[in-house]
Amino acid sequence: MIHEVDADLVILGAGLAGLSLAARLARKRSGPRVVLLEPRTAYRDDRSWCFWRPEQHDLSHLVSRRWKTWTFSDAAGLTVRHQVPGLAYQYVRGSDFYVSAQADIAESPRVELCLGVRAGTVTAVSGGVRVESSAGTLLARQVIDTRPRAAATMLYQSFVGLELERDCPLPFDPGEVTLMGSLASDAEGLGFVYALPLGPNRAIVEWTRFGTAPIDRDRLVLELDRVLNGLGLADAHRVRSEGGVLAMGLGRQAAPPITGVVHAGNAGGALRAASGYGFLRIARWAQLCTERLLAGREAVGHPEEPRLRRTFDRIFLQAVRAHPERTAEYFLALARGVPPAALVRFLSDGARAADYARIISSLPWSPFIAQLAAPTVFSPAPAVPVAADVTATPSTSTSEQG
């Protein structure tokens, strides 16, 4: 038995999931001894996370912008505007989240963030878990692994974005988000513009693609440049960039489980398969895990998707794989045919049976009926795990990085 451990809990990876859990534990007066291992040496403003919530909530202190209107449009300019009374689309800037979480951790004598440390082999040993790292060996009672893992997946959401600024107003209404703009699809899949106006003269503009394989970043950058040229923004000052690849609809992991180790974060099932949203899902997991750890129980990964949600997401992603050239049609049909409140509930994991009925009735039946009994098809796992903890670009697959 291990009687002397270095920590009660070691968290591998201090991105959104690792920091969310550690910060919650750090704010408690008592709790387990926690060590986070993170390979980056410093945090930079490289992420954006968005979600729908009422004006005030438990994460309000992190929100820097809110919008009451969000829009969908096709390549021809047809625009659909959505609002839901009492709800706003809300934006958390990555740098604000990092500063807040690190401040909480710095105040706790029980939680330690180790930057510049890369975790390696993880092994179950008698009474605990051994973690090999670039800084040496750690013994822990439990481990939560939030690192990216290579896995087969149904679809990939690849995107790149820029925060832009210029002296004169940008071509966006500061009061509304372009959730999915200029929707267009072809044999490769779907492409669309996502724009978050941060003020009259500043905005985040992203170009996103859905497909069965990750899209090369250089290609995405060229396509985003064409989008910016079309918007008259080629000369805008580029403040910062962000981007990544989201694996949507993960297959089973090939590696056998390790006793005492659970997986969390995007590679552990945090992302909604049909949309790519993950921020609130990670927050809910962090709260659940905190409660369990404070009660002296074992850590847990993300809960399994309810059957109805899991089934619908599978059918939707399968239909997108089978007919990529129709994907823009699917999304416009949802935007036009589903009441905004029902669509937001679906994207926020709160859909009711009646909401699913409205979603199904708005879509063309034949491609979806064909997938009811079809076997699930995955794209092979990439040789290197795709970036996991990235911007929650809304893919309203029916579309929150994470």
C-alpha positions as CSV (number, residue, x, y, z in Angstrom):
1,M,0.0,0.0,0.0
2,I,1.0,3.6,-0.6
3,H,1.0,5.4,2.7
4,E,2.8,8.6,1.6
5,V,1.5,10.2,-1.5
6,D,2.5,13.5,-3.1
7,A,-1.1,14.4,-3.7
8,D,-4.6,13.1,-3.2
9,L,-5.4,14.1,-6.8
10,V,-3.2,14.8,-9.8
11,I,-4.8,16.6,-12.7
12,L,-3.0,16.1,-16.1
13,G,-3.6,19.2,-18.2
14,A,-4.6,22.6,-16.9
15,G,-6.8,23.9,-19.7
16,L,-10.5,24.6,-19.3
17,A,-11.4,21.3,-17.5
18,G,-8.4,21.1,-15.3
19,L,-8.5,24.7,-14.2
20,S,-12.3,24.6,-13.7
21,L,-12.1,21.8,-11.2
22,A,-8.9,23.0,-9.5
23,A,-10.3,26.5,-9.0
24,R,-13.5,25.2,-7.5
25,L,-11.6,23.0,-5.1
26,A,-9.3,25.9,-4.2
27,R,-12.2,28.1,-3.2
28,K,-13.2,25.6,-0.5
29,R,-11.9,25.8,3.1
30,S,-10.9,22.2,3.1
31,G,-10.5,19.4,0.6
32,P,-8.0,17.2,-1.1
33,R,-4.4,18.1,-1.9
34,V,-4.3,18.7,-5.7
35,V,-1.4,19.1,-8.2
36,L,-2.0,20.2,-11.8
37,L,0.6,19.4,-14.4
38,E,0.5,21.6,-17.5
39,P,3.1,21.7,-20.3
40,R,2.6,25.3,-21.3
41,T,4.8,27.8,-19.4
42,A,2.3,30.7,-19.5
43,Y,-1.3,31.4,-20.5
44,R,-2.1,33.7,-23.4
45,D,-5.4,35.1,-24.7
46,D,-6.0,32.2,-27.1
47,R,-9.5,31.0,-26.4
48,S,-13.1,32.1,-26.5
49,W,-16.1,30.3,-24.9
50,C,-19.8,31.1,-25.4
51,F,-23.1,29.8,-24.1
52,W,-26.7,30.9,-23.5
53,R,-27.7,31.8,-19.9
54,P,-29.9,34.3,-18.1
55,E,-28.4,37.7,-17.4
56,Q,-27.1,36.7,-14.0
57,H,-25.7,33.3,-13.0
58,D,-22.9,31.7,-11.1
59,L,-20.3,32.4,-13.9
60,S,-21.4,36.0,-14.6
61,H,-18.1,37.3,-13.2
62,L,-16.3,35.7,-16.2
63,V,-18.6,37.1,-18.9
64,S,-17.3,40.2,-20.8
65,R,-20.0,40.5,-23.5
66,R,-23.7,39.5,-23.9
67,W,-26.0,39.6,-27.0
68,K,-29.7,39.2,-27.1
69,T,-29.9,38.4,-30.8
70,W,-28.1,35.8,-32.9
71,T,-28.4,35.2,-36.6
72,F,-28.2,32.5,-39.3
73,S,-27.7,33.3,-43.0
74,D,-27.0,31.5,-46.2
75,A,-24.5,32.4,-49.0
76,A,-27.3,34.3,-50.8
77,G,-27.9,36.6,-47.9
78,L,-31.2,35.1,-46.5
79,T,-31.0,35.9,-42.7
80,V,-32.9,34.4,-39.8
81,R,-32.8,36.3,-36.5
82,H,-33.4,34.6,-33.1
83,Q,-34.1,35.9,-29.6
84,V,-35.3,34.2,-26.4
85,P,-36.7,36.5,-23.7
86,G,-34.6,36.3,-20.6
87,L,-31.6,34.7,-22.3
88,A,-28.4,36.1,-23.7
89,Y,-25.6,34.6,-25.7
90,Q,-22.6,35.2,-23.5
91,Y,-18.8,35.4,-24.1
92,V,-16.0,34.4,-21.8
93,R,-12.5,35.6,-22.9
94,G,-9.8,33.0,-22.4
95,S,-7.5,35.4,-20.6
96,D,-10.2,36.4,-18.1
97,F,-10.8,32.8,-17.3
98,Y,-7.1,32.0,-16.9
99,V,-6.5,34.9,-14.6
100,S,-9.6,34.1,-12.4
101,A,-8.7,30.4,-12.1
102,Q,-5.0,31.1,-11.3
103,A,-6.0,33.7,-8.7
104,D,-8.2,31.2,-6.9
105,I,-5.5,28.5,-7.0
106,A,-2.8,30.9,-5.7
107,E,-4.9,31.6,-2.6
108,S,-5.1,27.9,-1.7
109,P,-2.3,26.1,0.2
110,R,-3.8,22.7,-1.0
111,V,-3.8,23.3,-4.7
112,E,-0.6,23.6,-6.8
113,L,-0.4,24.5,-10.5
114,C,2.9,23.3,-12.0
115,L,3.5,25.1,-15.4
116,G,6.1,23.8,-17.8
117,V,5.7,20.2,-16.7
118,R,4.7,17.5,-19.2
119,A,3.1,14.4,-17.9
120,G,4.2,11.1,-19.3
121,T,3.4,7.5,-18.4
122,V,0.6,6.8,-15.9
123,T,0.5,3.5,-14.1
124,A,-1.7,1.9,-11.5
125,V,0.2,0.8,-8.4
126,S,-0.8,-0.7,-5.1
127,G,-3.0,1.9,-3.4
128,G,-2.7,4.6,-5.9
129,V,-1.4,5.9,-9.3
130,R,2.2,6.7,-10.4
131,V,2.6,9.6,-12.8
132,E,5.9,10.1,-14.6
133,S,6.6,13.6,-15.6
134,S,9.3,15.9,-16.9
135,A,9.8,17.1,-13.3
136,G,9.9,13.6,-11.8
137,T,7.6,11.0,-10.4
138,L,4.4,11.8,-8.5
139,L,2.3,9.3,-6.4
140,A,-1.4,10.1,-6.2
141,R,-4.5,8.5,-4.8
142,Q,-6.4,9.5,-8.0
143,V,-5.7,11.0,-11.4
144,I,-7.9,13.0,-13.7
145,D,-6.5,13.0,-17.2
146,T,-7.7,15.9,-19.4
147,R,-5.0,15.6,-22.1
148,P,-5.9,15.2,-25.8
149,R,-6.2,11.6,-26.9
150,A,-6.3,10.2,-30.5
151,A,-9.6,8.6,-31.1
152,A,-11.9,7.7,-34.0
153,T,-14.6,10.3,-34.5
154,M,-17.7,10.9,-36.6
155,L,-16.9,14.5,-37.8
156,Y,-14.3,17.2,-37.2
157,Q,-15.0,20.9,-36.7
158,S,-12.0,22.8,-37.9
159,F,-11.8,26.6,-37.5
160,V,-9.5,29.6,-37.3
161,G,-10.4,33.1,-36.1
162,L,-9.0,36.6,-35.6
163,E,-9.8,39.4,-33.3
164,L,-9.9,42.5,-35.5
165,E,-9.9,46.2,-34.7
166,R,-10.0,49.4,-36.8
167,D,-10.7,53.1,-36.4
168,C,-14.0,53.1,-38.3
169,P,-17.0,50.9,-37.5
170,L,-16.9,47.2,-38.5
171,P,-19.7,45.8,-40.7
172,F,-21.5,44.1,-37.8
173,D,-24.4,45.1,-35.6
174,P,-22.9,45.3,-32.1
175,G,-26.1,44.0,-30.7
176,E,-26.2,40.6,-32.4
177,V,-24.0,37.6,-33.0
178,T,-23.5,36.0,-36.4
179,L,-23.9,32.4,-35.2
180,M,-23.7,30.7,-38.5
181,G,-23.3,33.2,-41.4
182,S,-22.8,32.6,-45.2
183,L,-23.7,29.0,-44.8
184,A,-22.5,27.0,-47.8
185,S,-21.7,23.3,-48.3
186,D,-20.2,21.1,-51.0
187,A,-18.9,17.6,-51.3
188,E,-16.3,18.3,-48.6
189,G,-18.9,19.5,-46.1
190,L,-20.0,22.8,-44.5
191,G,-18.4,26.2,-44.1
192,F,-19.7,29.2,-42.3
193,V,-18.7,32.5,-40.7
194,Y,-19.0,33.1,-36.9
195,A,-18.7,36.7,-35.7
196,L,-18.7,38.1,-32.2
197,P,-18.9,41.9,-32.2
198,L,-17.0,43.2,-29.1
199,G,-17.8,46.8,-29.8
200,P,-18.4,49.1,-32.8
201,N,-14.8,48.9,-33.9
202,R,-13.7,45.4,-32.7
203,A,-14.9,41.8,-33.4
204,I,-13.8,38.2,-33.4
205,V,-14.4,36.7,-36.9
206,E,-14.0,33.0,-37.4
207,W,-14.2,30.6,-40.4
208,T,-15.4,27.1,-39.6
209,R,-15.6,23.9,-41.6
210,F,-17.3,20.6,-40.9
211,G,-15.8,17.5,-42.5
212,T,-14.8,13.9,-42.0
213,A,-11.1,14.9,-41.6
214,P,-9.3,17.8,-39.9
215,I,-8.7,20.7,-42.3
216,D,-5.2,22.0,-42.6
217,R,-4.8,25.3,-40.7
218,D,-3.0,27.0,-43.6
219,R,-6.0,26.3,-45.8
220,L,-8.4,27.7,-43.2
221,V,-6.3,30.9,-42.9
222,L,-6.5,31.4,-46.7
223,E,-10.2,30.9,-46.7
224,L,-10.6,33.3,-43.7
225,D,-8.6,35.9,-45.6
226,R,-11.1,35.5,-48.5
227,V,-14.0,36.0,-46.1
228,L,-12.3,39.1,-44.6
229,N,-11.7,40.5,-48.1
230,G,-15.4,40.0,-48.9
231,L,-16.4,41.9,-45.7
232,G,-14.0,44.7,-46.5
233,L,-11.8,43.9,-43.5
234,A,-8.5,43.0,-45.2
235,D,-6.9,46.2,-43.7
236,A,-8.2,45.7,-40.2
237,H,-5.6,45.4,-37.4
238,R,-5.2,41.8,-36.3
239,V,-5.1,41.8,-32.5
240,R,-4.8,38.1,-31.9
241,S,-5.7,34.7,-33.4
242,E,-7.3,31.5,-32.2
243,G,-8.4,28.2,-33.6
244,G,-8.3,24.5,-33.5
245,V,-10.1,21.3,-34.3
246,L,-13.0,19.8,-32.4
247,A,-13.6,16.0,-32.6
248,M,-17.4,15.6,-32.7
249,G,-18.9,12.2,-31.9
250,L,-16.0,10.3,-30.4
251,G,-15.6,6.6,-30.8
252,R,-14.5,4.3,-28.0
253,Q,-11.0,4.8,-26.8
254,A,-8.7,1.9,-27.8
255,A,-6.5,2.1,-24.6
256,P,-7.7,-0.1,-21.7
257,P,-8.8,1.8,-18.5
258,I,-6.3,2.4,-15.7
259,T,-7.5,1.9,-12.2
260,G,-7.6,5.2,-10.3
261,V,-7.7,7.3,-13.5
262,V,-10.6,9.0,-15.1
263,H,-10.7,11.1,-18.2
264,A,-12.3,14.6,-18.5
265,G,-12.2,17.6,-20.8
266,N,-12.9,17.4,-24.6
267,A,-11.2,14.1,-25.1
268,G,-13.1,12.7,-22.1
269,G,-16.5,13.5,-23.6
270,A,-17.1,17.1,-22.6
271,L,-18.0,18.2,-26.1
272,R,-21.6,17.9,-27.3
273,A,-21.3,15.6,-30.2
274,A,-23.8,17.5,-32.4
275,S,-22.6,21.0,-31.7
276,G,-19.1,21.3,-30.2
277,Y,-20.3,23.2,-27.2
278,G,-18.5,22.3,-24.0
279,F,-18.0,25.2,-21.6
280,L,-21.2,24.7,-19.5
281,R,-20.8,21.0,-19.7
282,I,-17.3,21.2,-18.2
283,A,-18.6,23.6,-15.5
284,R,-21.3,21.1,-14.5
285,W,-18.8,18.3,-14.4
286,A,-16.4,20.3,-12.3
287,Q,-19.2,21.1,-9.8
288,L,-20.2,17.4,-9.6
289,C,-16.6,16.3,-9.2
290,T,-15.9,18.9,-6.5
291,E,-18.9,17.7,-4.5
292,R,-17.8,14.1,-4.8
293,L,-14.2,14.8,-3.8
294,L,-15.3,16.9,-0.8
295,A,-17.5,14.0,0.3
296,G,-14.4,11.7,0.2
297,R,-15.6,9.8,-2.9
298,E,-13.7,9.1,-6.1
299,A,-13.5,11.5,-9.0
300,V,-15.7,10.8,-12.1
301,G,-15.5,11.6,-15.7
302,H,-18.3,13.2,-17.7
303,P,-21.7,11.5,-17.4
304,E,-23.0,9.4,-20.3
305,E,-25.3,11.2,-22.7
306,P,-29.1,10.5,-22.2
307,R,-30.3,7.9,-24.7
308,L,-32.5,10.3,-26.7
309,R,-29.8,12.9,-27.0
310,R,-27.2,10.4,-27.9
311,T,-29.4,8.8,-30.6
312,F,-30.4,12.1,-32.2
313,D,-26.8,13.3,-32.3
314,R,-25.7,10.1,-33.9
315,I,-28.4,10.2,-36.6
316,F,-27.7,13.9,-37.3
317,L,-23.9,13.4,-37.7
318,Q,-24.5,10.3,-39.8
319,A,-26.8,12.3,-42.1
320,V,-24.1,15.0,-42.4
321,R,-21.5,12.4,-43.3
322,A,-23.7,10.7,-45.8
323,H,-24.8,14.0,-47.6
324,P,-22.2,16.7,-46.8
325,E,-23.4,18.8,-49.8
326,R,-26.8,19.2,-48.0
327,T,-25.4,20.3,-44.6
328,A,-26.2,24.0,-45.1
329,E,-29.8,23.1,-46.0
330,Y,-30.1,21.2,-42.7
331,F,-28.9,24.1,-40.6
332,L,-31.1,26.7,-42.4
333,A,-34.1,24.4,-42.0
334,L,-33.5,24.3,-38.3
335,A,-33.0,28.0,-38.0
336,R,-36.2,28.7,-39.9
337,G,-38.4,25.8,-38.6
338,V,-37.5,25.4,-34.9
339,P,-38.6,28.0,-32.4
340,P,-35.6,29.8,-30.9
341,A,-36.3,28.7,-27.3
342,A,-36.5,25.0,-28.4
343,L,-33.3,25.3,-30.4
344,V,-31.4,26.9,-27.5
345,R,-32.7,24.2,-25.1
346,F,-31.4,21.6,-27.5
347,L,-28.0,23.3,-27.8
348,S,-27.8,23.7,-24.0
349,D,-28.6,20.1,-23.2
350,G,-32.1,20.9,-22.0
351,A,-34.3,19.7,-24.9
352,R,-37.7,18.2,-24.2
353,A,-39.4,15.5,-26.2
354,A,-41.5,18.2,-27.9
355,D,-38.3,20.1,-28.9
356,Y,-37.0,17.0,-30.6
357,A,-40.3,16.6,-32.4
358,R,-40.0,20.2,-33.7
359,I,-36.4,19.6,-34.8
360,I,-37.3,16.4,-36.6
361,S,-40.3,17.9,-38.4
362,S,-38.2,20.9,-39.6
363,L,-35.6,18.6,-41.4
364,P,-35.9,16.8,-44.7
365,W,-36.9,13.3,-43.7
366,S,-35.3,11.0,-46.2
367,P,-31.6,11.4,-45.3
368,F,-32.4,11.1,-41.6
369,I,-34.7,8.1,-41.9
370,A,-32.0,6.3,-43.8
371,Q,-29.7,6.6,-40.8
372,L,-32.1,5.2,-38.2
373,A,-30.8,1.6,-38.6
374,A,-27.5,2.4,-40.3
375,P,-24.3,1.4,-38.4
376,T,-22.3,4.2,-36.9
377,V,-19.4,5.3,-39.1
378,F,-16.2,6.9,-37.7
379,S,-13.3,8.5,-39.3
380,P,-10.0,6.9,-38.2
381,A,-8.1,8.4,-35.3
382,P,-5.5,10.8,-36.5
383,A,-1.8,9.9,-35.9
384,V,-1.6,12.9,-33.5
385,P,-4.5,13.9,-31.2
386,V,-6.2,17.0,-32.5
387,A,-6.2,20.2,-30.4
388,A,-8.8,19.7,-27.8
389,D,-9.3,22.7,-25.5
390,V,-10.3,25.3,-28.0
391,T,-12.8,28.0,-28.9
392,A,-16.4,27.0,-28.6
393,T,-17.4,27.9,-32.1
394,P,-21.1,27.1,-32.3
395,S,-21.8,24.4,-34.7
396,T,-25.5,24.3,-34.4
397,S,-25.8,20.9,-35.6
398,T,-29.0,21.0,-35.3
399,S,-25.3,24.5,-34.2
400,E,-19.9,26.5,-27.1
401,Q,-14.9,25.9,-27.3
402,G,-14.5,24.8,-24.7
